[in-house]
Amino acid sequence: MQKPLFLVRLVLAPLVYFLTGILIFLTVEIIIAVSGNEWNWIEIVAEAYLAVENMLLYALIITAGLGVILFVLHLLKVRLGTLRLPRVLIPVSVLPVAGWVVLSLMPVRAGNTSMPDVYLIVADTLRQDYVSAERTPNIHFLSSESIFFSNAYTESPWTLTSFGSFLTGRHPQEHRAGTGAMRGEFGQSLRSDLAYLPEEMKKAGYQTVGLVTNAYLSSGTGMSRGFDYYYNIMEPRFHFSWSPSADMEKEYAPARMQLQRAITWMKISVDKQKPVFMMLQFMDPHLPYHKRSPWMGEEKASVPGKFAEKDIRYGGEVRYMDDAIGDLLSILGKSGRYKNALVIFLSDHGEELSEGRKWSDSVPGTVDHGHSLYPEVVRASLIIKPPVFSGGGIQCTDLATLMDVPQTVASILKLKTWPLDAGISLISSSGSCTEARRAVFQGGMLYGPNQYGMRIHRRTVLWQPGKDSWLSYSTETDPGHMNPLGETSESLKKLLREHARKMSKNKTSTPQIKLTREEMEHLRSLGYMRQDK
């Protein structure tokens, strides 16, 4: 009877010591975090949860390894003597594990309000043509229960200016966020005098939470305005040493980590008496395209040569992100929050994958964005599920723009404070597509020469004012825009020039964005700030 008890103690002792160390370590780091200038108890709980989860994995591996060693020693009949275990450590070591188990089993709370939750899910750098039933089944499922816009465009080919537009209903030159970045600076911050969707949602009684993972969305850009809780994992904050955050991909927080933060917030912080406005960003389709197994194994290269590997990785990242989005929708469904929620899924911009564009400052065959206004970069995914919507799978084929998202939200929720001149509603009161815009415009470049773009009728017009260079394409016969048409008509030139002239009148100056050294390093790891730009 003594040998089994001895073996149990021998295995249990290092595990108990290990778990006790977890508790001590977490306590010390929490004290350090609380004594600092910037902290939030939601961040601490989320970090602690992720840290304990990671530690338990290590503990499991260590215990399994010790078990194998002990079994071998037992077979060799090696005597190890006796090992005593301080009894007080057993209950102490169970505390972090018990906390982790309780938080894991804790359900997402159901709402107790008649006002619908609003979930704005943003996929960074997602090409519209990479969304399909086969590659992104969960996004496709959402579209089957929603109204989806197959001809939607972003206002700008990069993150900050695009976020500014779909949260203010204004063009980049109007909201100012990110303008001037193409001249080697980080650009201007968001105008504080414009209506801003998170701020208006807070005024309407919503709990507002923003979970982003891009240094270009740091608080210094003005994007955190109106959020009760704004967490950008790229900003310099504390991370538990054993948390995946401490050893995460240096470029951004992967989708599973973003999902865990959203779930943790909904479990421990949400007020059941208030509706939720949550903006959740996923960065996975962005450079540098990590090797995601097994998702990458389901991809086949759609581009030739040296870019085939990156194309496969990009597709793998899209599949990996889609799985996380599926889990989020499932959790919302089980909690009872999904049916009555307004769910919006969009991509802030797309990505050039070696299309070989020559009419920009990028090297032909580049993998990038921010430098051109071609469809692979400015076509956007846009899916909107109104609350208690039974007519899913409606496709709107007319021109649409992300700039109209806030006006659409205001129309559905009947927010009276949103300015009528900031966009149009894309969905009518009956749940159908509204009258299309005559034209949609793009601008707000990050790299290279200043450019303007216009989509109108069945034409795309691109203009470089510096060289007065014009290109036009047929969106009907040449959707990839590989074969320019002849001379651009004067009427189309006049329309685009008028838009550019109107935008140039916006001389409002906002504070220049100042990023920390850590944030600059994050941007550099994402492919920004390169000398060849």
N, C-alpha and C positions, 0 to 999 in steps of 0.2 A: 504493500500500500504506500510505502514511502517514496518509491521511485517515481510513480506518476505525479505525486504531489511535488516532488523535487523538480521534475521537468517543467511542470506548470509554473512554478515559481521562477525558474530560470528563464523561461520565455516571457513571463509577465513582468519581471523586474525591469529589464531595459525599456519595455514599452511604457510602464508606469513612470519611470524616470523621464522618458522622452516627453510624455504628455504633460508631466508636471513642469518641465522646462518650457513647453508651449505656453502654459498659463502665466508663468513668470515673465516670459518674453513679451507676451501680448500686453500684460499689465504695465511693464516698463515703457513700451512703445506708446501706449495710450496716454500715459502721463506726459511723455515727451510731446505728443501731438497736441494735447489739451493746453500745454504751457506755451505753445507757439501762437503766432498771430492769426493764422488761417486754419480753421478746422471746422468740421461739421460732424455731429454725432452720427448722422446717416452714413457719411463716408467711413467713419470709424467702424461701425457695425458691418458695413459691406466689406471693408478691407479685412476685418477680423474673420468674417465668414469665409472669405476666399483663402485667407491665410491658414485657418484650421483645416479647410478642405485639402489644401496642398500638403499640410503637415501630416494629415492622416494617411495620405497616399504614401508618403515617405515611411511613416510608422508601419504601414502594412507591408511594404517592401522589406523593411528591416526585420520585422517579426517573421516574415516568411523565410528570409535568409537564415535567421537564427534557428528556426525550426528545422531547416535542412541540415545545418551544421550539427545540431543536437542529435538528430536522427542518425547521422553518420557516426558521431562519437558514441552513441548508444550501441550501434552495431559493432564498433571497435572495442566496446567494453572499457571505455576510458572513464576513470573516476574523476569527478570534478569537485568533490567535497560538498559543503553546504553553502547556501546563499540565503541570507536573510533580507526580507523586504520590509522597510518601515511601513507599518499599517496606515499611518496618517496620510501617506502619499496616494493611497488607492482612491479614497473619495476626492482628494484634491485634483488628481489627474483626470478624473471623470468629468470635471466641470466644463472645460472647453469642448469636449466631445459631446456632452449633453446639450450644450448651447447650440452646437452645429446641427445636431439631430433635430432639436426643437425648431430651429429656423428652417431646416429642410422640409419638415413636415407641416410647417405653418402655411395655411393656404393664403392665396391672394384674396384680400377682403373684397366682398361684393359692395357695390355702391348703394347708398340709401337716399338717392336724390333723383328727381324727375329730369334733371338736366343731363344731357348725354356727355359721356367722356369724349375727349378728342385725343387721338393718337396720331401724331405726325411722324411717320417712319421715313427716314431719308437714307438712300443708298448713294454713297459717294462714288463718282466715277463709273457708274453703271451704264453701259451702252444699251440703248433701247432695243437693238436687234439681238441682244443676248438674253432677253426675257422670253421664255417659251414654256410650254407645258412639260417638255422633256427636261430642260436644264433647270428651270425654276418652278417646280410644281406648287410650292406654297404661295409664291407671288401670283401664279396663275389661278390658284384656288381663290385668292382674295379678289382677283379681277372677275371671276365667275359669279361673285356675290356683290359686285359693285358696278359702277360706271367707269369705264376706262377710255382713255383718250389716246388714240393710235397716232395722232398727228400733233403731239404736244412738243413744245420747244422751251428751252431755258433762255433767259435773257443774256447769259454770260457763260463763257467756256471754263470758268473755274469757281472754286467753292465760295469764297467770301462774298463776292459780288452777287452770285446766284442766291445764296442764303438771304442776303439783304433784299433782293427783289421779291422772293416768295414769302417774306415775312413783313414787307411793307407795301407791296403792290405797286412798287415804283421801279423805274429803270435804274441801272447802276449809276448813271450820271446824276440822277436825282437823289438817291439815298446816300451816295458818296462812299459807302463802305468798300474799301479796296481800290478806289480810283487813285491813280498815280503810282500804283505798284509797278507798272510796266516801265517806269523811268528809273528803276533801280532801288526805289524805296518800298516800304511795306504798305504804303498807301494811306488813305485817310480812313478814319473811323466812321461808324454809322451816325447819320444825323440824329440828334436827340429831339428835334422838333416835329418829326414825322410820326404818324400813327404806326404802332409796332404791334404785331399780332399777339405775342406773349403778354405784353402790357395790357392790351385791351381785354384779353381773356382773364387776366387777374382782376381787372376792374369789374368784370361780369361775375365774379365770385368763384373763379376756378383756382385750384391748386396748380401751380405752373412749375414744371420740372424739365430741365434740359440736360440731356446726357450726350455729350459730343466727345470727339477724340481727334481733334485737329488743331494744331497751334494757330492756324489762321482764324479759328473761332474762339480765341482766348478772350477773357473779359475785357482786355484792353482795346478790342475792336468795337466794343459797344454792343455786341450780340447778346450779352447776358442780361440786358435790361428787361425788367418785367418778370423775370423768373424768381420764384420763391427759392428754388434750389437749382443751381447751375453747376454742373460738374463736367469739367473738361480734363480728362486724365492726362492730357499733354501739358497742363500747367504745373509748375513746380509745387507739389504738395507732398505730404508724407505718404509713404507706403510701408506696410509691414514687410520686414525683410523676407518673410517666408511666403508672402502673398505672390500670386502670379503677376501682380502689377509691378513688383520689383524686378522681375526677370522677364517682363513681357517683350513682345516685339517692339523695338525702340521706335518704330515709325508710328504706331498707333495701337490702341487696345483692340484685339480681335473680337469678332462677333459674339463669341460665347461669353467673354468678359463683359461686354456691353449689355448683353441679355441678363447676366447675373445682377448687374447693378440695377437694372430696371425692375427686376423681380424683387430684389431686396428692398428697394424704395417702396414698392407697392405693398409689401408685407408689413413693414414696420413703421411707415410714416404716413400713409394715405389716410385722410380724414373721410370717413364714410359719409359724412354729411355734406361734403363738397365734391363737385365733379372734378375730374382730372384733365389737365392739358399736358401731355407729355410729348416732347420732341426727342426722338431717339435716332442717333446717327450711326450708321455702319460704314466703316472705311475699307473693308476688305478688298474690293476690286481695284483699289489704288495701288500704284507702284509701292514696293518693288515686286509684287506678286509672289507670295510665299508658296512653297510646295505643300499643298494640303492633301494629305492622304486620308481616306480613299477617294475624295472628291475629284482630284486631278486625274485619277485613273479612268474616269468616265468621259474624259475629253479627247477630242481629235482635233489636230491643228487645222485651222481654216485659212491660214496664211502660209506662204512658202518660206523656205530658206532659214536664215538665222533667227527669224522672229517666231518660228513655229513653237519653240519651247515656251516663250513668254505668252503666246496665245493660249497654250494649254494651261499654263499656270493661272492666267486671268480667268479662264472658264472655271477652273477649280475653285478659285476664290469666290466667284459668283455663286456656285453651288453650295459652298460652305456657308456663305451669308444667308442663302435661302433657307437652309436648315434651321438656323437660329430664328429667322423670321417666322417659320412654321411653328417653332416651340412657343414663341411669343403669342401668336394667334391662338394656339391651343390653350395656353394658360389663361388668356383673356376669356376664352370660351367657357372653360371650366368654372371660372369665377363668376360667370354671369354678366361680365362687363362688356363682352363683345357685341351682343345683339343690339343694344341700345347705343352703341358708340358710333361716333363719326371717325372713321379710319381713313387716313390719307397716306398713300405710298407714292413716293416720287424719287427720282434721281436728280441730283443737282446739276449734273452734266455727264457727258460720256467720255470716251477715250479713243484717241487715234491708235490703231494697232497696225502699223506699217502700211497704211494706205498709200504712202509715198507722195504726199502732197508737196508740191514745189512752190506754191504761191504763199509762202510764209517764211519766217526766219529759221524754221526748224530744218534739221537735216532730213532729206528725203528718206522715208522709211522709218521715221521716228516712232516711239511709243510715248505719247504725251497728251497734254491738253493745255488750255490757256493761251494758245498761240494761233488758233484758227477757228473759223465759224462754219466748218463743214458738218454735214449731218451726223457723222459718227461722234462728234463732240457736243453738238447743241441739241440734237433730238433727245427728248427726255421721256422717261416712263412717268405716267401720271394715272393713278387709280384712286377713286374716291368712293367709299362706302358710306352712304348716309345712314343716320340712325334708323333702326327698325325697317330696313330696306328689303323688300321682297321681290323687286324686279331686277335681280342681278344679271350680270353678263351683258349689259348695254354698252355698245361701242359707239363712241363719238368720233367721227372721221374728219370733222372740220378742224381748222386751225385752232390750237389752244396754246396757252402759255402759262408757265408756273407763276408769273406775276399775278394771275387771277385767283390764286389759291386763297389768300386772306379774304377777298370779297365774297368768294364762294362759301367760306366758313361763316362769315358774318351773315350771309343770306340764309343759310341752313339753320343757324342758331338764333336768327333774328336779333343780332347785335346792332343796336341803333347808333352806336358811337363810331362805327367804322366809316371813314369818309367815302362818299359816293364816287369821287374822282380817282380813287386808288384801286384800279382794276375793275373787272366786271365779273358777275357770277357765272360760272360755267354750267350750273345746274338750275333748272327752273323749279318752281314750287311744286310742280307735279312729278318731279324726279326724272325729267328728261333733259336732253342736251339743249342748251340755249343757242341763240343765234350766234354764228361764228364771227370772230374778228375778221376784218377785211385783210389785215396784214399783221405780222408779228416781227419785231425787230430784235437784233442782238448787237452787243457791243461790250465795253468794259474789259478790254484785253489785259492779260497779265504779262505776256511776253511779246516781243517783236513789234512790228509797225502797228499803228492805230488802224482799226478796221471796223466797219459796220456791215451788218447783214440784214436782209429782209426776205421773209417768206410771204408771198402774195399769190393768190389764185394757184396756178400750177407752175410758179416760177420761184427760183431763188436768185437773189442779186447780192453780190459781195463787192465791197468797195474799200479801197485803200486811199484815203484822202491825200496822204503825203505824195503819192505818185499819180493820183487821180486814175488809178487802175480799176477797171470794172470787169467782172465776170458774171455770167448768168447761166443757169442750168434749168433743165426741165425736171420738176419733181415727179412727173408722171412717167416719162420714158427713161429717165436717168436718175433713179432715186439715190444712187451712191455718189452722184455728182463727179463723174470721171471724165465726161466729155462736154466741155464748155460749148455753149451756143454761140451764135455770131454776135454782132453788135448789140449791146443792151439798149433797149428803147429809151428815148428821152423822157417819156412819161414815168417810167420806173425810176430812172435816175433822179428825176425831180422829186419824187415821193421820198426816196431815201435821203436825199440832200436836205429836204425839209425836216425830216426827223432828226438828222445830225445837227442841223442848225438850232433846232429847239432844245436839244440836249446840251449844246455848247453854251446856252444862256444860263445854265445852272452854275453859278459861280460860288455857291455856298461853300465856305471853308470849314472843315472839321479838324480836330486834333489829329496829328499824324500818329499812326499806330507804332507803339514801342514794344518790342518783344524782348524777353529775357534771353540770355545766352542759351539756356536749355531749350526754349521754344525754337530758337534759330537752328539748333542742332536737329530738332525734330523735323523741321521743314527741309533741312539739307538731306536728311535720311529718306524723305519722301520724294526726292528728286528736284526740289526747288533750289533756288539760289546757286545754280551752277554757273560757272564762268562762260560756258558756251551759249548761255541764254542772252 
